[in-house]
Amino acid sequence: MISGGFKTSFYLTLLTMFKLYNTLTRSKEAFSPLSGNEVKMYCCGPTVYNYAHIGNLRTYVFEDVLRRYLKFKSFAVKEVMNLTDVDDKTIKGSREAGVPLAEFTEKYTKLFFEDCSKLNIEKPEVVCKATEHIKEMVENVEALLNKGFAYKTSDGVYYKISSFKEYGQLSHLKLENLKVGARVAADEYEKEGVSDFALWKNWTPDDGDVYWETSYGKGRPGWHIECSAMSRKYLGDYFDIHCGGVDLIFPHHENEIAQSQPLSAKTLAKFWVHGEHLLVDGKKMAKRFKNFYTLADIEKKSYSPLSLRYLYISSHYRQQLNLTFEALQNSQNTLEGLQRFLENMKDGMKKGKPSTEIEDNVDAALVEFQANMDDDLDTPLALAVLHAFVGNVNKTALTPADKFTVVEALKKFDSVFAFFNWEEKKVDAKLKKEVEALIAKREAARKEKKFKEADEIRQKLSEKGVVLEDTSQGVKWRLV
């Protein structure tokens, strides 16, 4: 921990070198906005045909931490997120469910944002649906046709990869090394090259009533053109940051660059930032391994969504994270400890002049926090700073003004971490009476050395969302 009489407002202004790892250059680069103080950021959103799983959600939490830290650094952020609400999966799902496509995808859109809310993921400034931007996609396809980067077949319109010499600059893959069936899927369409991809798919009976009329017939967009068209509409030809999971580097993001650069002479985004995979019990998450979980599944096992957020943040976004339920339980326990610390600080706090010791501790912690976050969002080290700060405070005799200052510091940490609960939970009289009766019963069991019974009561209270804290002044409890 940095020590000394630092003054936060002064020293934080010195730490301006924020570095991000850029997949395009395979290096950490100093970040600054392309124009003024506004950061324009595009994040690939979900395909809304099913529940998001906890691997998807890790990516959205990492993007939220990036967004929040940019705001911590006093940048203005304009984030755009797309929703893929038309593709093979959404059409198949809606037909199997026997409901219109829009109704089918709206259900999973709503569920996705409910999960985001539980994880304290901020909503982007712009959320755009593919089905509402067909005009822009058609314009992009026609421009690529006119420039000779695309061609028509009886099946649709395809992008001609051989026409774009820079193809592979993001993924660092050479086109001649791609194998059919490995990274490039072969199909029965009339493509000139096996690696060429669909910009527009002509209607087939499997599409049902899902199609749009164009100058080259009725059909629907290919997946890749959706993001290029919508990002260019809301953020321009060249913007600051494009985010996503590592699974999107190839082919999706590679194809986005290929179909955008010919229209603007730019790589669409200056920084390409990608989050690593989530493993569960050491394996890739898959239903066949019986380790496939949604946020609802995690909640059913009595883990809070914010304990999952804490676990995500405890690992660097560019490192694979192996989720085990033991690790998730440890995260939940740790987060409950931090929450108790916050509640203790709030109890009796009062605005005023803090002691020099607390003031210096706060300043040093926030300086070190920012130094770690400036190094490509090193959240594990930034978390260690928070825990060291809590440990130092716990060794100090505090005045009400000290407590207030500590709480204000926690707000700064949490403006990025976003895993504290700041709302006072209201307890209805019936629940309060029930909880207090169970606590009294537990205390009686402990006095009689019936520890198994006492533990069972504590577990029963935990299932109700009640956390107990045994103190020298007696048992304290709160809802989580």
C-alpha positions as CSV (number, residue, x, y, z in Angstrom):
1,M,0.0,0.0,0.0
2,I,1.3,3.4,-0.9
3,S,1.7,5.5,2.3
4,G,2.1,9.2,3.0
5,G,0.1,12.3,3.0
6,F,-1.4,12.1,-0.5
7,K,-4.3,14.3,-1.4
8,T,-6.7,12.3,-3.6
9,S,-7.9,15.1,-5.8
10,F,-4.4,16.2,-6.7
11,Y,-2.7,12.8,-7.2
12,L,-5.5,11.2,-9.1
13,T,-5.1,13.8,-11.8
14,L,-1.5,12.6,-12.3
15,L,-2.5,9.1,-13.1
16,T,-3.8,9.7,-16.6
17,M,-2.1,6.9,-18.5
18,F,-4.8,4.4,-19.0
19,K,-3.6,1.4,-20.9
20,L,-5.8,-1.2,-22.7
21,Y,-4.8,-4.4,-24.5
22,N,-5.7,-4.0,-28.1
23,T,-6.4,-7.3,-29.9
24,L,-5.7,-5.6,-33.2
25,T,-2.0,-4.8,-32.3
26,R,-1.6,-7.5,-29.7
27,S,-0.2,-5.0,-27.2
28,K,-1.2,-2.6,-24.4
29,E,-1.7,0.9,-25.7
30,A,-2.3,4.2,-23.9
31,F,-6.0,5.0,-24.4
32,S,-7.4,8.4,-25.2
33,P,-10.6,9.2,-27.1
34,L,-10.5,9.9,-30.8
35,S,-12.4,13.2,-30.3
36,G,-12.7,15.4,-27.2
37,N,-13.7,13.7,-24.0
38,E,-16.4,11.3,-25.3
39,V,-15.6,7.6,-25.6
40,K,-17.7,5.8,-28.3
41,M,-17.9,2.1,-27.5
42,Y,-19.7,-0.7,-29.2
43,C,-20.5,-4.0,-27.4
44,C,-21.9,-7.0,-29.2
45,G,-25.1,-7.9,-27.5
46,P,-26.9,-11.2,-27.2
47,T,-28.8,-13.3,-29.7
48,V,-32.2,-13.2,-28.0
49,Y,-33.5,-16.8,-28.5
50,N,-32.8,-18.2,-25.1
51,Y,-31.5,-17.4,-21.6
52,A,-28.1,-15.8,-21.3
53,H,-25.7,-18.2,-19.6
54,I,-23.1,-17.3,-17.0
55,G,-20.3,-17.4,-19.6
56,N,-22.1,-14.7,-21.7
57,L,-22.7,-12.7,-18.5
58,R,-19.0,-12.6,-17.6
59,T,-18.4,-10.7,-20.9
60,Y,-21.1,-8.2,-20.1
61,V,-19.7,-7.6,-16.6
62,F,-16.2,-7.0,-18.0
63,E,-17.6,-4.5,-20.5
64,D,-19.6,-2.9,-17.6
65,V,-16.4,-2.5,-15.6
66,L,-14.6,-0.9,-18.6
67,R,-17.6,1.4,-19.0
68,R,-17.7,2.3,-15.3
69,Y,-13.9,2.9,-15.2
70,L,-14.0,5.2,-18.2
71,K,-16.6,7.2,-16.3
72,F,-14.4,7.1,-13.1
73,K,-11.7,8.6,-15.3
74,S,-14.2,11.5,-16.1
75,F,-14.8,10.5,-19.7
76,A,-18.2,10.7,-21.2
77,V,-19.3,7.3,-22.5
78,K,-21.6,6.6,-25.4
79,E,-22.1,2.8,-25.5
80,V,-24.1,1.0,-28.2
81,M,-25.3,-2.6,-27.8
82,N,-27.0,-4.5,-30.5
83,L,-29.6,-7.2,-30.0
84,T,-29.6,-9.9,-32.7
85,D,-33.3,-10.6,-33.0
86,V,-33.3,-12.2,-36.5
87,D,-31.1,-15.1,-37.5
88,D,-31.5,-18.9,-37.8
89,K,-31.8,-19.5,-34.1
90,T,-34.4,-16.8,-33.4
91,I,-36.5,-17.8,-36.4
92,K,-36.3,-21.5,-35.5
93,G,-37.2,-20.8,-31.9
94,S,-40.2,-18.6,-32.8
95,R,-41.6,-21.2,-35.2
96,E,-41.2,-24.0,-32.7
97,A,-42.9,-21.8,-30.0
98,G,-45.7,-20.9,-32.5
99,V,-45.4,-17.2,-31.8
100,P,-44.3,-14.2,-34.0
101,L,-40.6,-13.5,-34.1
102,A,-41.0,-10.1,-32.4
103,E,-43.0,-11.6,-29.5
104,F,-40.5,-14.5,-29.1
105,T,-37.4,-12.3,-29.0
106,E,-39.0,-9.7,-26.8
107,K,-39.4,-12.4,-24.0
108,Y,-35.6,-13.1,-24.0
109,T,-34.7,-9.5,-24.4
110,K,-36.6,-8.7,-21.2
111,L,-35.0,-11.7,-19.4
112,F,-31.5,-10.6,-20.5
113,F,-31.9,-7.1,-19.1
114,E,-33.4,-8.5,-15.9
115,D,-30.2,-10.5,-15.5
116,C,-28.1,-7.4,-16.3
117,S,-30.0,-5.4,-13.6
118,K,-29.3,-8.1,-11.0
119,L,-25.6,-8.0,-11.8
120,N,-25.6,-4.2,-11.6
121,I,-24.7,-3.9,-15.3
122,E,-25.5,-0.4,-16.5
123,K,-27.8,-0.1,-19.5
124,P,-26.0,1.3,-22.7
125,E,-27.0,4.7,-24.0
126,V,-28.2,3.0,-27.2
127,V,-29.7,-0.5,-27.5
128,C,-30.5,-1.3,-31.1
129,K,-32.4,-4.3,-32.6
130,A,-31.3,-5.8,-35.9
131,T,-34.9,-5.9,-37.2
132,E,-35.2,-2.1,-36.8
133,H,-32.2,-1.4,-38.9
134,I,-32.7,-3.4,-42.1
135,K,-32.6,-0.2,-44.2
136,E,-29.0,0.6,-43.0
137,M,-27.9,-3.0,-43.6
138,V,-29.3,-3.0,-47.2
139,E,-27.4,0.2,-47.8
140,N,-24.2,-1.3,-46.6
141,V,-24.7,-4.4,-48.7
142,E,-25.4,-2.4,-51.9
143,A,-22.3,-0.2,-51.3
144,L,-20.2,-3.4,-51.0
145,L,-21.7,-4.7,-54.2
146,N,-21.0,-1.4,-56.0
147,K,-17.4,-1.4,-54.9
148,G,-16.8,-5.0,-56.0
149,F,-16.4,-6.5,-52.5
150,A,-19.6,-8.6,-52.8
151,Y,-21.5,-10.7,-55.4
152,K,-25.0,-12.1,-55.9
153,T,-25.9,-15.7,-56.1
154,S,-29.3,-17.5,-56.2
155,D,-29.0,-17.9,-52.4
156,G,-28.3,-14.3,-51.5
157,V,-25.4,-11.8,-51.4
158,Y,-21.9,-12.9,-50.3
159,Y,-18.8,-11.0,-49.3
160,K,-15.8,-11.8,-51.4
161,I,-12.9,-12.2,-48.9
162,S,-10.2,-12.5,-51.6
163,S,-11.1,-8.9,-52.6
164,F,-9.9,-7.6,-49.2
165,K,-6.1,-7.9,-48.8
166,E,-6.1,-7.0,-45.1
167,Y,-8.3,-9.9,-44.1
168,G,-7.0,-11.6,-41.0
169,Q,-5.5,-8.5,-39.4
170,L,-7.5,-8.8,-36.2
171,S,-7.3,-12.6,-35.7
172,H,-3.8,-12.8,-37.2
173,L,-4.9,-15.7,-39.3
174,K,-3.8,-16.3,-42.8
175,L,-6.6,-17.0,-45.2
176,E,-4.7,-19.8,-47.0
177,N,-4.3,-21.6,-43.6
178,L,-8.0,-21.8,-42.9
179,K,-9.4,-25.3,-43.1
180,V,-12.9,-26.2,-44.2
181,G,-14.9,-27.5,-41.3
182,A,-12.5,-26.2,-38.7
183,R,-12.6,-22.4,-38.5
184,V,-14.6,-22.0,-41.8
185,A,-17.9,-23.9,-42.3
186,A,-18.6,-25.4,-45.7
187,D,-22.1,-25.1,-47.0
188,E,-24.1,-25.9,-50.2
189,Y,-24.5,-22.3,-51.3
190,E,-23.1,-21.0,-54.6
191,K,-20.1,-19.3,-53.1
192,E,-17.0,-18.3,-55.1
193,G,-14.7,-19.0,-52.2
194,V,-15.2,-21.4,-49.2
195,S,-14.4,-18.6,-46.8
196,D,-16.9,-16.1,-48.2
197,F,-19.7,-15.2,-45.9
198,A,-23.4,-14.2,-46.3
199,L,-24.3,-10.5,-46.2
200,W,-27.9,-11.2,-47.2
201,K,-29.8,-14.5,-47.2
202,N,-32.6,-15.0,-49.7
203,W,-35.9,-16.2,-48.3
204,T,-36.5,-19.9,-47.9
205,P,-39.7,-21.7,-46.6
206,D,-37.9,-22.3,-43.3
207,D,-38.0,-18.5,-42.7
208,G,-41.8,-18.5,-42.7
209,D,-43.1,-14.9,-42.7
210,V,-39.7,-13.4,-41.7
211,Y,-38.3,-11.5,-44.7
212,W,-37.8,-8.0,-46.1
213,E,-38.1,-6.9,-49.7
214,T,-35.0,-5.5,-51.4
215,S,-33.8,-4.8,-54.9
216,Y,-32.2,-8.2,-55.0
217,G,-35.3,-10.1,-53.7
218,K,-36.8,-10.8,-50.4
219,G,-34.8,-12.2,-47.6
220,R,-33.0,-11.3,-44.4
221,P,-29.5,-10.0,-43.3
222,G,-26.5,-12.1,-42.5
223,W,-25.2,-11.9,-38.9
224,H,-22.0,-9.9,-39.5
225,I,-23.6,-7.1,-41.5
226,E,-25.9,-6.3,-38.6
227,C,-23.1,-5.0,-36.3
228,S,-21.3,-3.1,-39.0
229,A,-24.5,-1.2,-40.1
230,M,-25.6,-0.4,-36.6
231,S,-22.3,0.6,-35.1
232,R,-21.6,2.9,-38.1
233,K,-25.1,4.5,-37.8
234,Y,-24.7,5.4,-34.1
235,L,-20.9,5.8,-33.7
236,G,-19.6,6.7,-37.1
237,D,-17.1,5.1,-39.5
238,Y,-14.4,4.9,-36.9
239,F,-14.9,4.9,-33.1
240,D,-12.9,4.3,-29.9
241,I,-13.6,0.8,-28.6
242,H,-15.3,-2.4,-29.9
243,C,-15.8,-5.1,-27.2
244,G,-16.8,-8.7,-27.1
245,G,-15.8,-12.2,-26.0
246,V,-12.7,-13.9,-27.5
247,D,-15.0,-16.3,-29.4
248,L,-16.1,-13.3,-31.5
249,I,-12.6,-12.4,-32.7
250,F,-13.0,-14.8,-35.6
251,P,-15.0,-14.8,-37.7
252,H,-17.5,-12.2,-36.5
253,H,-15.2,-9.3,-35.7
254,E,-12.8,-10.1,-38.5
255,N,-15.8,-10.0,-40.9
256,E,-17.0,-6.7,-39.4
257,I,-13.7,-5.1,-40.3
258,A,-13.7,-6.7,-43.7
259,Q,-17.1,-5.3,-44.6
260,S,-16.6,-1.9,-43.0
261,Q,-13.1,-0.9,-44.0
262,P,-13.8,-0.8,-47.7
263,L,-16.5,1.8,-47.1
264,S,-14.4,4.0,-44.8
265,A,-10.7,3.1,-45.1
266,K,-10.8,2.5,-41.3
267,T,-10.7,-0.7,-39.1
268,L,-14.1,0.3,-37.7
269,A,-12.7,0.8,-34.2
270,K,-9.3,1.9,-32.8
271,F,-9.3,-0.5,-29.9
272,W,-10.6,-4.1,-30.1
273,V,-11.0,-5.4,-26.5
274,H,-12.0,-9.0,-25.8
275,G,-12.8,-11.0,-22.6
276,E,-11.7,-14.6,-22.1
277,H,-13.9,-17.7,-21.7
278,L,-15.5,-18.9,-18.5
279,L,-14.9,-22.5,-17.5
280,V,-17.0,-24.4,-15.0
281,D,-15.2,-27.1,-13.0
282,G,-12.3,-26.9,-15.4
283,K,-14.3,-27.6,-18.5
284,K,-15.9,-25.5,-21.2
285,M,-19.5,-25.0,-20.3
286,A,-21.8,-27.3,-22.2
287,K,-25.1,-29.2,-21.5
288,R,-23.4,-32.5,-22.2
289,F,-21.0,-31.9,-19.3
290,K,-23.9,-30.9,-17.1
291,N,-22.1,-27.7,-16.2
292,F,-24.3,-25.3,-18.1
293,Y,-25.8,-22.6,-15.9
294,T,-27.9,-19.5,-16.2
295,L,-28.1,-16.7,-13.6
296,A,-31.5,-18.2,-12.4
297,D,-29.7,-21.6,-11.8
298,I,-27.1,-19.8,-9.7
299,E,-29.8,-18.1,-7.7
300,K,-31.6,-21.4,-7.1
301,K,-28.5,-22.6,-5.4
302,S,-28.7,-19.7,-2.9
303,Y,-25.9,-17.6,-4.4
304,S,-26.5,-13.9,-5.0
305,P,-26.0,-12.4,-8.4
306,L,-23.5,-9.9,-6.9
307,S,-21.4,-12.7,-5.5
308,L,-21.1,-13.9,-9.1
309,R,-20.1,-10.4,-10.2
310,Y,-17.5,-10.4,-7.4
311,L,-16.1,-13.7,-8.7
312,Y,-15.9,-12.4,-12.3
313,I,-14.0,-9.3,-11.1
314,S,-11.6,-11.3,-9.0
315,S,-10.1,-12.6,-12.2
316,H,-8.5,-10.5,-15.0
317,Y,-10.8,-10.2,-18.0
318,R,-8.2,-11.6,-20.3
319,Q,-7.6,-14.7,-18.3
320,Q,-9.8,-17.8,-18.3
321,L,-11.9,-18.0,-15.1
322,N,-12.6,-21.4,-13.7
323,L,-15.9,-21.2,-11.8
324,T,-16.4,-23.7,-9.0
325,F,-19.1,-23.6,-6.4
326,E,-16.5,-23.6,-3.7
327,A,-15.0,-20.4,-5.3
328,L,-18.5,-18.9,-5.6
329,Q,-19.3,-19.6,-1.9
330,N,-16.0,-18.0,-1.0
331,S,-16.9,-15.0,-3.1
332,Q,-20.3,-14.8,-1.3
333,N,-18.7,-15.0,2.1
334,T,-16.2,-12.3,1.2
335,L,-18.8,-10.0,-0.2
336,E,-20.9,-10.5,2.9
337,G,-17.9,-9.5,5.0
338,L,-17.4,-6.3,2.9
339,Q,-21.1,-5.5,3.3
340,R,-20.8,-5.9,7.1
341,F,-17.9,-3.5,7.0
342,L,-19.9,-1.0,5.0
343,E,-22.9,-1.2,7.4
344,N,-20.5,-0.8,10.4
345,M,-19.1,2.4,8.8
346,K,-22.5,3.8,8.1
347,D,-23.6,3.2,11.7
348,G,-22.9,6.5,13.5
349,M,-21.1,8.2,10.6
350,K,-21.2,12.0,10.4
351,K,-19.8,14.4,7.9
352,G,-16.8,16.3,9.2
353,K,-13.0,16.6,9.3
354,P,-11.4,13.1,9.3
355,S,-8.2,12.2,11.1
356,T,-4.9,12.6,9.2
357,E,-4.4,8.8,9.4
358,I,-7.8,8.0,7.7
359,E,-7.4,10.8,5.2
360,D,-4.0,9.4,4.2
361,N,-5.2,5.8,4.1
362,V,-8.1,6.9,1.8
363,D,-5.8,8.9,-0.5
364,A,-3.2,6.1,-0.8
365,A,-5.8,3.4,-1.5
366,L,-7.5,5.4,-4.2
367,V,-4.2,6.2,-5.9
368,E,-3.1,2.6,-5.9
369,F,-6.6,1.4,-7.0
370,Q,-6.4,3.7,-10.0
371,A,-2.8,2.7,-10.8
372,N,-3.9,-0.9,-11.1
373,M,-7.0,-0.2,-13.0
374,D,-5.0,2.0,-15.4
375,D,-3.0,-1.2,-16.2
376,D,-5.5,-2.8,-18.6
377,L,-8.2,-3.1,-15.9
378,D,-6.3,-5.2,-13.4
379,T,-9.3,-5.9,-11.2
380,P,-7.6,-8.6,-9.1
381,L,-5.0,-6.2,-7.9
382,A,-7.5,-3.4,-7.5
383,L,-9.6,-5.7,-5.3
384,A,-6.5,-6.4,-3.2
385,V,-6.2,-2.7,-2.6
386,L,-9.8,-2.5,-1.4
387,H,-9.2,-5.4,1.0
388,A,-6.0,-3.9,2.3
389,F,-7.8,-0.6,2.9
390,V,-10.5,-2.4,4.8
391,G,-7.9,-4.1,6.9
392,N,-6.1,-0.9,7.7
393,V,-9.3,0.8,8.7
394,N,-10.3,-2.0,11.0
395,K,-7.1,-1.5,13.0
396,T,-7.9,2.2,13.5
397,A,-10.1,3.9,16.2
398,L,-12.6,5.8,14.2
399,T,-14.5,9.1,14.8
400,P,-17.9,9.6,13.1
401,A,-16.2,11.8,10.6
402,D,-13.6,9.1,9.9
403,K,-16.5,6.7,9.2
404,F,-18.1,9.1,6.8
405,T,-14.8,9.5,4.9
406,V,-14.4,5.8,4.6
407,V,-17.9,5.4,3.3
408,E,-17.2,8.1,0.7
409,A,-14.1,6.2,-0.4
410,L,-16.1,2.9,-0.7
411,K,-18.5,4.8,-3.0
412,K,-15.5,5.6,-5.3
413,F,-14.4,2.0,-5.3
414,D,-17.9,0.8,-5.9
415,S,-18.5,3.2,-8.8
416,V,-16.4,0.6,-10.7
417,F,-16.9,-2.6,-8.8
418,A,-20.6,-2.2,-8.2
419,F,-21.1,-5.1,-5.8
420,F,-22.1,-3.3,-2.6
421,N,-25.7,-3.0,-1.6
422,W,-26.4,0.6,-0.8
423,E,-30.1,0.4,-0.3
424,E,-31.6,0.0,3.2
425,K,-33.8,-3.1,3.0
426,K,-37.2,-2.6,4.6
427,V,-38.3,-5.4,6.9
428,D,-41.9,-6.0,7.4
429,A,-43.2,-6.7,11.0
430,K,-44.1,-10.3,10.3
431,L,-40.6,-11.2,9.0
432,K,-39.0,-9.3,11.8
433,K,-40.9,-11.2,14.4
434,E,-40.1,-14.5,12.8
435,V,-36.4,-13.7,12.5
436,E,-36.1,-12.6,16.1
437,A,-37.9,-15.7,17.3
438,L,-35.5,-17.9,15.4
439,I,-32.5,-16.0,16.7
440,A,-33.8,-16.5,20.3
441,K,-34.2,-20.2,19.6
442,R,-30.7,-20.4,18.2
443,E,-29.2,-18.6,21.2
444,A,-31.0,-21.0,23.5
445,A,-29.6,-24.0,21.6
446,R,-26.1,-22.5,21.8
447,K,-26.4,-22.1,25.6
448,E,-27.4,-25.7,25.8
449,K,-24.5,-26.7,23.6
450,K,-26.8,-28.0,20.9
451,F,-24.6,-26.7,18.2
452,K,-26.0,-28.8,15.4
453,E,-29.5,-27.4,16.1
454,A,-28.0,-23.8,16.2
455,D,-26.3,-24.3,12.9
456,E,-29.5,-25.6,11.3
457,I,-31.3,-22.5,12.5
458,R,-28.6,-20.2,11.1
459,Q,-28.9,-22.0,7.8
460,K,-32.7,-21.6,7.8
461,L,-32.2,-17.9,8.4
462,S,-29.7,-17.7,5.6
463,E,-32.2,-19.2,3.2
464,K,-34.5,-16.3,4.1
465,G,-31.7,-13.9,3.2
466,V,-30.8,-13.1,6.8
467,V,-27.1,-12.7,7.7
468,L,-26.2,-13.1,11.4
469,E,-23.2,-11.4,13.1
470,D,-22.2,-12.5,16.6
471,T,-20.8,-9.5,18.4
472,S,-19.8,-8.6,21.9
473,Q,-23.0,-6.6,22.1
474,G,-25.1,-9.6,21.1
475,V,-26.4,-11.0,17.8
476,K,-26.9,-8.5,14.9
477,W,-28.8,-9.3,11.8
478,R,-29.5,-7.9,8.4
479,L,-31.1,-8.8,5.1
480,V,-29.1,-9.4,1.9
